[in-house]
Amino acid sequence: MNQQRFTVAKATVAMLVESYPLAFAIEPRRRRPLKLGIHRDIIAALNGTVTPRAVGDALRLYVGNPRYLKACVTRADRIGLNGNPAGQVSAEDAASAKIRKKTKDAKWRERKQSNVEPIKSEPAPRRISLADLRAAAQARRAVA
């Protein structure tokens, strides 16, 4: 997802949180598993206000959050747009979420470690002091 699509996805998530506070939450700890096929409900409810691609990107961003993935445990209630239960998380979905979370955590740790390594660069050149300038002037006078 490029930067422009990411920005639109973030704005769409914010709009979903505002429009459907019982289903969506900005605070990651409050995120709960969403109903399967909720994208169809969102597209129908918004009636063309947002493109299907933007809804898909927003949901991908929302459900990719580690806290959301952590909430996807076997037999946890899924919720619809109105906040009512709409099915449960299956064992397969829970296993998939657990794998995705481990993968994301490993990538995050890898990025964090790669950022910690010091940047190898050449030492800064020595600054010229007043004594250096005087010595250079004396050398020029001696040659002349």
KAHU-V221551 format. One record per pair of residues at least 12 apart in sequence whose C-alpha atoms are under 8 Angstrom apart, sorted by the first residue. I is the first residue (numbers start at 1). J is the second residue. If there is no record, write none. Layout:
i-><I;I>
j-><J;J>
//
This chain:
i-><5;5;6;8;8;9;9;9;9;9;10;10;12;12;12;12;13;13;13;14;20;20;22;22;22;23;23;23;23;23;28;28;28;29;29;31;31;31;32;32;32;32;32;33;33;33;33;33;33;33;33;34;34;34;35;35;35;35;35;36;38;38;39;39;39;41;42;42;43;66;66;69;69;69;69;70;70;70;72;72;72;72;72;73;73;73;73;74;74;74;74;74;74;75;75;75;75;76;76;77>
j-><54;57;57;54;58;54;55;57;58;61;58;61;50;54;55;58;58;59;62;26;81;82;81;82;83;79;80;81;82;83;65;67;68;67;68;67;68;71;68;71;72;78;79;68;71;72;76;77;78;79;89;78;79;80;78;79;80;86;87;78;80;81;55;56;59;81;55;81;55;101;104;97;98;100;101;97;98;101;89;93;94;97;98;89;90;91;94;88;89;90;91;93;94;88;89;90;91;88;89;89>
//
